[in-house]
Amino acid sequence: MRLLIMGPPGAGKGTQAVALAQRIGGAHISTGDIFRANVQQQTELGKTAQRYMDAGEYVPDEVTNAMVEDRLAQDDARDAFILDGYPRTVDQVDTLDRILDGLGTKLDGVLELVVDPEELIQRLLKRAETSGRADDTEAVIRHRQEVYTAETAPLLEVYGARGLVIEVDGMGDVDEVTRRIDAALPA
């Protein structure tokens, strides 16, 4: 199974993607994790990514596309994967289509986690308190929500036209959302 998980920041994508990847025996491919690892290691990519992430902006496509293409070609992603945080723009959808076509595969579905906007902000503020994430100030959180709506939400239209979107209620505790995802996935 090859899936993309979508939803605004704070919807629980990362938590659900990690668990779902384990359940389907596939790779969890998170651009956020890749960026944070590079930031921690102070690589040139990490320094560049940090400037964008601190401002609540997306890392430029050419950097992200190359990382994703390399990651999808690795053995653990051959039969099953969950993409988390990519694609984020319509241009990246086209790039992902090209990458998957080159690998002789395609997406089986796009999970959309739907969560009330004010709930998202409260979740992220709480996460900032408990994890010490400096990028989760209220102003940056609200900006990231706006960026998501403007740049990423249109992907749902593209994937919806292909019949791939699987909408899942992302409200409630982790186990509730996990059960909803499992019930919504094709057999």
N, C-alpha and C positions, 0 to 999 in steps of 0.2 A: 504494500500500500504506500502510495506517494501522496503526501498531503501538504497543504499550506495552511497555517493557522493565522488568522487575522483578528484584529480588534484593536481598539485604541490603547495607548499606554495605560497600564493598570488593570487591564481586563483579565489578566491571569494567563496570558499566552505562554509565558515561559514555564510556569508551574505545570500547566496542562500538557505542554509539548514534551517536556522531559518524561513525564509519566506515560504519555501515549506512545512515545518512541520505544520505551521499554516494553509496553504491552504488544506492540506490533513487531518487535525485534528489529527495529531500524535505527537510523542515526537521527539525533536531534541536531539540526543545523541552525544555530542562532548567530546572526550577525552581531548582535549585542555582545555575546560572550567572546566572539573573535575580536571585536574592537576593544573590549575591556582588558583582554589578555595582552594585546599590543600596547595599550596605555600603561598597564602595570610594568611591562618589560621595557617601556620607554623607547620602542622602536620608532623609526621615522613615521610609519603609518600610524602608530599609536599617538604620536604628538599631533599629527594632522587630525586624526579622528577626535581627539580630546577637545580641540578647539570647537568643532561642530557640535559635539555632544554637550559640552558645557553651555552652549547657546540654545540647546534644544532643537538643533537642526540636524538634517540627515547628512551622512558622510557622502561625498561625491560618488556618482554611479560607477565611474571607471574603476575606482578602488574596490568598491563593493562587488561589482560584477566579476572581477578577476578572482576574488577570494571565493565567491560562491561557486564559480565554475570549477575551480580546483577541488573544492570540498565535495561537490556532487560526483566527481569522478573517482573518489576514494571507495575502496571495497565495501566498507560498512554501509554505504548509502546506495549500493547497487540495486537491492531488492525493495528496500523500504526506507522512507525518511519522512521527517516532519520539518518543513521549512518554517522558521520563526523569525520574522523581521525582514523577510525578503520574499517577493518583490515589494517595494514601497511606492513605486510610480508606474504609470502606464508604460513608459519606456523600458523599465526593468521587466515588465511582463513580456514584452517582445524579446528581450535578451534571454529570459528564462526559457521561453518557448524554443529559442534557437539552441540553448545549452541542452535542454532535455531531448530535443530532436536529434542532436549530435550524439547523445547517449542512447538513442533508440527507445526512449520512454516518454511518459507524459504524466501530468497530475491526475490523480483519481478523485480528488475533492479539495474544496477550500472551506475549512471550518471558520465560521465567523462567530466570535464570542461577543454577545450583545450585553452591555452593562450601562446603567444609568450614568450620565455624565458627572453629576455631583458625587455619586458613589466612587467613581474613578478618582476624582481629586482627593477624597478622603482616604482611599486606599493608599494612594501614592504619598500623601503627607504622613500617614502612619508608617509606611515603609521607610521614609526618610528618617523618621525618629528612631526606628528600631535598627536600621542597617547603617546609618550614618552616610547615606548617599548624598553627596554634596550637590548632585545635579537635580535633586527633587525639591526645589523651592516651589512655592505656590505659583509664582509668576512663570517659571520655566514649565511647570506642569500644565498650566493653562495654555501656554504657547504651544507645547507639544500636542495638545488636544486639537488646537486650531490647525497646526501643520498636518496632523493626521487627517482631519476632515477635508482639508483642501487638496492634499496630494495623494493620500492613500485610499480613502473611501471610494474614489472613482474605479479602483481595481475591482471592487465588488460588482460594479456594473458590467465590466468586461467578463469576469468569471461567471456572473449570473447569466449573461447571454449564452454562455457555453453550457449552462446547466450544472455547474460544479459547486455552487455555494450551498453549504449546509449551515443554516443559522442555528445557534445554540444559545440558550439563556445562560449568561455568565454570572448572574446574581446568585448569592448564596455561598455556602461553604465549598471548599475544594472538592470534597467527596460528592456532593450533589451535582456539581458541574461535570465531574468525571463521569458520573452515571448518565447524565444527559448526552455527553459526547459519545459514549459507547453505544447508547440507544440510537443515536442519529447516524452513525457511520454505516455505510453499506457493508453487507456481510462479507 
